[in-house]
Protein backbone atom coordinates (compact mmCIF):
# COMPACT_ATOMS: atom_id res chain seq x y z
CA UNK A 1 0.00 0.00 0.00
CA UNK A 2 1.40 3.36 -1.01
CA UNK A 3 1.35 6.03 1.69
CA UNK A 4 0.17 9.40 0.38
CA UNK A 5 0.34 11.98 3.13
CA UNK A 6 2.35 14.65 1.36
CA UNK A 7 5.71 13.55 2.75
CA UNK A 8 8.27 11.81 0.55
CA UNK A 9 9.81 8.43 1.44
CA UNK A 10 13.11 9.91 2.64
CA UNK A 11 11.36 12.40 4.89
CA UNK A 12 8.91 9.81 6.21
CA UNK A 13 11.91 7.73 7.34
CA UNK A 14 13.37 10.77 9.13
CA UNK A 15 10.02 11.45 10.81
CA UNK A 16 9.73 7.81 11.89
CA UNK A 17 13.30 7.85 13.26
CA UNK A 18 12.62 10.93 15.39
CA UNK A 19 9.31 9.52 16.60
CA UNK A 20 11.12 6.30 17.58
CA UNK A 21 13.47 8.33 19.80
CA UNK A 22 10.49 9.92 21.52
CA UNK A 23 8.80 6.52 21.81
CA UNK A 24 11.95 5.10 23.41
CA UNK A 25 12.06 7.92 25.98
CA UNK A 26 8.38 7.55 26.79
CA UNK A 27 8.67 3.77 27.21
CA UNK A 28 11.62 4.12 29.56
CA UNK A 29 9.80 6.83 31.52
CA UNK A 30 6.77 4.52 31.66
CA UNK A 31 8.93 1.71 33.06
CA UNK A 32 10.47 4.01 35.66
CA UNK A 33 7.01 5.26 36.62
CA UNK A 34 5.75 1.68 37.01
CA UNK A 35 8.78 0.98 39.20
CA UNK A 36 7.76 3.87 41.42
CA UNK A 37 4.13 2.71 41.42
CA UNK A 38 5.06 -0.82 42.45
CA UNK A 39 7.77 0.01 44.98
CA UNK A 40 6.68 3.19 46.71
CA UNK A 41 6.97 3.13 50.50
CA UNK A 42 6.19 5.52 53.32
CA UNK A 43 3.40 7.20 55.19
CA UNK A 44 2.12 8.89 52.03
CA UNK A 45 2.07 5.58 50.13
CA UNK A 46 -1.54 5.74 49.00
CA UNK A 47 -1.43 9.26 47.55
CA UNK A 48 1.81 8.60 45.67
CA UNK A 49 0.59 5.18 44.53
CA UNK A 50 -2.46 6.83 42.94
CA UNK A 51 -0.29 9.59 41.46
CA UNK A 52 2.07 7.11 39.78
CA UNK A 53 -0.87 5.01 38.59
CA UNK A 54 -2.36 8.07 36.89
CA UNK A 55 1.01 8.96 35.36
CA UNK A 56 1.36 5.40 34.03
CA UNK A 57 -2.05 5.54 32.39
CA UNK A 58 -1.28 8.90 30.76
CA UNK A 59 2.10 7.68 29.51
CA UNK A 60 0.45 4.57 28.07
CA UNK A 61 -1.87 6.79 26.00
CA UNK A 62 1.07 8.91 24.82
CA UNK A 63 3.03 5.80 23.84
CA UNK A 64 0.07 4.46 21.87
CA UNK A 65 -0.38 7.78 20.08
CA UNK A 66 3.30 7.95 19.08
CA UNK A 67 3.24 4.35 17.84
CA UNK A 68 0.16 5.09 15.75
CA UNK A 69 1.91 8.11 14.21
CA UNK A 70 4.90 5.97 13.28
CA UNK A 71 2.55 3.51 11.58
CA UNK A 72 0.73 6.36 9.83
CA UNK A 73 3.95 7.38 8.06
CA UNK A 74 4.34 3.82 6.80
CA UNK A 75 6.86 2.31 9.23
CA UNK A 76 6.73 -0.56 11.68
CA UNK A 77 7.05 0.13 15.40
CA UNK A 78 9.78 -1.58 17.36
CA UNK A 79 8.38 -2.97 20.60
CA UNK A 80 11.51 -4.45 22.15
CA UNK A 81 13.58 -2.87 24.89
CA UNK A 82 17.05 -3.10 23.36
CA UNK A 83 16.40 -0.50 20.62
CA UNK A 84 14.78 1.79 23.20
CA UNK A 85 17.79 1.58 25.50
CA UNK A 86 20.12 2.25 22.57
CA UNK A 87 18.37 5.38 21.22
CA UNK A 88 16.94 6.90 24.40
CA UNK A 89 18.71 9.75 26.13
CA UNK A 90 17.41 8.45 29.49
CA UNK A 91 19.78 6.29 31.53
CA UNK A 92 19.51 3.99 34.51
CA UNK A 93 20.06 5.38 37.99
CA UNK A 94 22.03 3.64 40.68
CA UNK A 95 19.73 1.62 42.90
CA UNK A 96 18.61 3.57 45.94
CA UNK A 97 15.88 3.24 48.51
CA UNK A 98 12.53 3.91 46.86
CA UNK A 99 11.14 6.78 48.89
CA UNK A 100 8.28 8.81 47.51
CA UNK A 101 10.36 11.97 47.45
CA UNK A 102 13.23 10.34 45.56
CA UNK A 103 10.95 8.71 42.99
CA UNK A 104 9.06 11.94 42.38
CA UNK A 105 12.35 13.79 41.93
CA UNK A 106 13.67 11.20 39.45
CA UNK A 107 10.46 11.22 37.40
CA UNK A 108 10.33 15.02 37.44
CA UNK A 109 13.94 15.27 36.22
CA UNK A 110 13.21 12.82 33.41
CA UNK A 111 10.07 14.67 32.33
CA UNK A 112 11.88 18.03 32.38
CA UNK A 113 14.70 16.67 30.24
CA UNK A 114 12.34 15.05 27.72
CA UNK A 115 11.95 16.78 24.38
CA UNK A 116 8.16 16.62 24.76
CA UNK A 117 7.88 18.74 27.92
C-alpha positions as CSV (number, residue, x, y, z in Angstrom):
1,X,0.0,0.0,0.0
2,X,1.4,3.4,-1.0
3,X,1.3,6.0,1.7
4,X,0.2,9.4,0.4
5,X,0.3,12.0,3.1
6,X,2.3,14.7,1.4
7,X,5.7,13.6,2.8
8,X,8.3,11.8,0.5
9,X,9.8,8.4,1.4
10,X,13.1,9.9,2.6
11,X,11.4,12.4,4.9
12,X,8.9,9.8,6.2
13,X,11.9,7.7,7.3
14,X,13.4,10.8,9.1
15,X,10.0,11.5,10.8
16,X,9.7,7.8,11.9
17,X,13.3,7.8,13.3
18,X,12.6,10.9,15.4
19,X,9.3,9.5,16.6
20,X,11.1,6.3,17.6
21,X,13.5,8.3,19.8
22,X,10.5,9.9,21.5
23,X,8.8,6.5,21.8
24,X,12.0,5.1,23.4
25,X,12.1,7.9,26.0
26,X,8.4,7.5,26.8
27,X,8.7,3.8,27.2
28,X,11.6,4.1,29.6
29,X,9.8,6.8,31.5
30,X,6.8,4.5,31.7
31,X,8.9,1.7,33.1
32,X,10.5,4.0,35.7
33,X,7.0,5.3,36.6
34,X,5.7,1.7,37.0
35,X,8.8,1.0,39.2
36,X,7.8,3.9,41.4
37,X,4.1,2.7,41.4
38,X,5.1,-0.8,42.5
39,X,7.8,0.0,45.0
40,X,6.7,3.2,46.7
41,X,7.0,3.1,50.5
42,X,6.2,5.5,53.3
43,X,3.4,7.2,55.2
44,X,2.1,8.9,52.0
45,X,2.1,5.6,50.1
46,X,-1.5,5.7,49.0
47,X,-1.4,9.3,47.6
48,X,1.8,8.6,45.7
49,X,0.6,5.2,44.5
50,X,-2.5,6.8,42.9
51,X,-0.3,9.6,41.5
52,X,2.1,7.1,39.8
53,X,-0.9,5.0,38.6
54,X,-2.4,8.1,36.9
55,X,1.0,9.0,35.4
56,X,1.4,5.4,34.0
57,X,-2.0,5.5,32.4
58,X,-1.3,8.9,30.8
59,X,2.1,7.7,29.5
60,X,0.4,4.6,28.1
61,X,-1.9,6.8,26.0
62,X,1.1,8.9,24.8
63,X,3.0,5.8,23.8
64,X,0.1,4.5,21.9
65,X,-0.4,7.8,20.1
66,X,3.3,7.9,19.1
67,X,3.2,4.4,17.8
68,X,0.2,5.1,15.8
69,X,1.9,8.1,14.2
70,X,4.9,6.0,13.3
71,X,2.5,3.5,11.6
72,X,0.7,6.4,9.8
73,X,4.0,7.4,8.1
74,X,4.3,3.8,6.8
75,X,6.9,2.3,9.2
76,X,6.7,-0.6,11.7
77,X,7.0,0.1,15.4
78,X,9.8,-1.6,17.4
79,X,8.4,-3.0,20.6
80,X,11.5,-4.5,22.2
81,X,13.6,-2.9,24.9
82,X,17.1,-3.1,23.4
83,X,16.4,-0.5,20.6
84,X,14.8,1.8,23.2
85,X,17.8,1.6,25.5
86,X,20.1,2.3,22.6
87,X,18.4,5.4,21.2
88,X,16.9,6.9,24.4
89,X,18.7,9.7,26.1
90,X,17.4,8.5,29.5
91,X,19.8,6.3,31.5
92,X,19.5,4.0,34.5
93,X,20.1,5.4,38.0
94,X,22.0,3.6,40.7
95,X,19.7,1.6,42.9
96,X,18.6,3.6,45.9
97,X,15.9,3.2,48.5
98,X,12.5,3.9,46.9
99,X,11.1,6.8,48.9
100,X,8.3,8.8,47.5
101,X,10.4,12.0,47.5
102,X,13.2,10.3,45.6
103,X,10.9,8.7,43.0
104,X,9.1,11.9,42.4
105,X,12.4,13.8,41.9
106,X,13.7,11.2,39.4
107,X,10.5,11.2,37.4
108,X,10.3,15.0,37.4
109,X,13.9,15.3,36.2
110,X,13.2,12.8,33.4
111,X,10.1,14.7,32.3
112,X,11.9,18.0,32.4
113,X,14.7,16.7,30.2
114,X,12.3,15.1,27.7
115,X,11.9,16.8,24.4
116,X,8.2,16.6,24.8
117,X,7.9,18.7,27.9
